[in-house]
């Protein structure tokens, strides 16, 4: 008599639900060394507090079999004032024995055609896979800008105007420990979000740019922003891309960012990304 043929374990891909979060904090703590258990718990609480985006999962997806979770891909979705949906993919991990199923997670996570998908810090070993899945790089390096950018007037304020289109975004980031402010120059009020950071070497204090309407906006307001930074103990800024006409140091290949969608996110728009939510 022939022995019965064993069936391979069945794998399912489904959305993460609130009941998963406690176990996922344990799971991610064991598999990533760049965050603590409390950091994951805090991050999930921040995601829970964000406005829901119609058609997008709240937390992301898991792969599971009868033995439990064997893979995860977190998502943070937010909507910009122009209607664009930005979905940050984060913390992609699949157990070694199940990695033939790893692309199932990204396929499920990127199925909405009206969203722009952002992977702001992919591990180098995933770059080729991301490109095979339709992701493209849109930032190729970072710049450390030292001191004020040029000279000139302008006024920086942490008081946000009531009619500022990005007001709710800036307030939400202030609540998560970021520096949200506006700069008025030449009759134009421009919003900015920064977070405190140190250079890898030397370990000097800087302000990392997480949001501006455009890099040109940052350069235009560079003098008053630089004076604000130095008054608050920072020697300058860390920004995506090159910043011409400044005392700066560009590092090619530093923190490449990938996207999938009709067009890339704006350079230096990392609002509501993992840099704020999970890795402040």
Buried (B, 14 or more C-beta within 10 A) or exposed (E): EEEEEEEEEEBEBEBBEEEBBEEBBEBBBEEBEEBEEEBBBBBBEBBEEBEEBEEBBBBBBBBBBEEEBBBBBBBBBBBBEEEBBBBBBBBBBBBEEBEEBBEBBBEBBBEBEEBBBBBBBBEEEBBEBBEEBBBEBBBBBBBBBBBBBEEEEBEBEEEBEEEBEBBEBBEBBBEBEBBBBBBBBEEEBBBBBBBBBBBEEEEEBBBBBBBBBEBEBBBBBBBBBBBBBEEEEBBBBBBBBBBEEBBBEBEEEBBBBBBBBEEBBBBBBBBBBBBBBBBB
